[in-house]
Amino acid sequence: MTTQPVTPPTDASHAGKTVLITGGTSGIGRAAAEQFHAAGARVVVTGQDPSSLEAARRELPAGIRVVAADARSTADAARLASVVAAELGHLDVVFLNAGIARLAPFEAVDEAFYADHMDVNVKGVVFTLQKVLPLVREGGSVIVTTSVADAKGSPNLSIYAASKGAVLALVRSLAVELAPRRIRVNAICPGPTHTRIQAKFGLSPEIQAAIEKDFSGRIPLGRFGRADEVARAVLFLGSAAASYINGAELPLDGGLMVA
């Protein structure tokens, strides 16, 4: 099943806001960057892949700042905070979206495989947020990308699922800890979604197509999601419309979790 790109909304629901998106040069992060920008926000996105960074700088609207930063590096996190402080002054929305997902049977997992997932998916969230948190204004919103894998078991994704489960626990704790500062912390929980991350599984096009057909048959809506559909939920959680939502994980999976 193929999907067509959807033009970002052009409302002004985030006019005057400042937004940071990690992993914002492709996929869900990039779609969110485009939609926040279209909604009036000033946006900074990060990435670490040179080709994605170059494409983002060339293709994203001129008002979106693209910064090279590796989620695994605390030094990069500190440098990112300095860039945001100098160029934006403060933050209203932090979307912690940078992540990796690789397939491996549990018996094949080695320390490097484990460390890659935990360093990007967990350490990256912890220390990026820690460094930029002083810039988040009262009433701000932090949004973290988790996954249906943190609740729905899947073979060959054990370490990825564990990393996302750790992040969800962090979201719930921080939702309570940061509430006195009126900073809300929530998660989006995408199911199968068309993004570049699927290409990194190393599967042949034929196997990928077979997997998509199988998954789509188990999703009540009958298809994979689109990055722009997930991004719209990020805009919602970052908006005043979600002012009483805190500590939640919002499934964006076409009904897969309940099927």
Secondary structure, 3 states (H helix, E strand, C coil): CCCCCCCCCCCCCCCCCEEEEECCCCHHHHHHHHHHHHCCCEEEEEECCHHHHHHHHHHCCCCEEEEECCCCCHHHHHHHHHHHHHHCCCEEEEEECCCCCCCCCHHHCCHHHHHHHHHHHHHHHHHHHHHHHHHEEEEEEEEEECCHHHCCCCCCCHHHHHHHHHHHHHHHHHHHHCHHHCCEEEEEEECCEECHHHHHHCCCHHHHHHHHHHHHHHCCCCCCEEHHHHHHHHHHHCCHHHCCCCCCEEEECCCHHHC
